[in-house]
């Protein structure tokens, strides 16, 4: 039996990860706004599995 959310972490990275943001001019604007605001986390990151 498959888990419900299996594989969605990869999709989340492709859509809203750091490299996805930096790949487009609009995404770079997003990152600059978040830096200016002083965000601790600029983009979503995959949690490391133990």
C-alpha positions in Angstrom: 0.0 0.0 0.0 1.3 3.4 -0.9 1.4 6.4 1.5 -0.9 9.3 0.6 1.8 12.0 0.4 4.5 9.9 -1.2 6.6 11.9 -3.7 5.1 15.3 -3.0 8.3 16.7 -1.4 10.0 16.4 -4.8 7.2 18.3 -6.5 7.3 21.0 -3.8 11.0 21.5 -4.5 10.5 21.7 -8.2 7.7 24.3 -7.8 8.9 26.5 -4.9 12.5 25.4 -4.0 15.5 27.7 -4.0 16.7 26.7 -7.5 13.2 27.0 -8.9 13.0 30.5 -7.6 16.4 31.6 -8.9 15.7 30.2 -12.3 13.3 33.0 -13.3 13.4 36.8 -13.0 10.1 36.8 -11.1 11.4 34.2 -8.7 14.6 36.3 -8.1 12.3 39.2 -7.2 10.6 37.0 -4.7 13.9 36.0 -3.1 15.1 39.6 -3.0 11.9 40.7 -1.2 12.3 37.9 1.3 15.9 38.9 1.9 14.9 42.5 2.4 12.3 41.5 4.9 14.8 39.4 6.8 13.3 36.0 6.4 15.1 33.2 8.2 14.1 30.8 5.5 14.2 32.1 2.0 12.6 29.1 0.3 11.3 25.7 1.2 13.9 23.0 1.9 13.6 19.2 2.0 14.1 17.8 5.5 17.0 15.5 5.8 15.9 11.9 6.5 17.7 10.1 9.2 
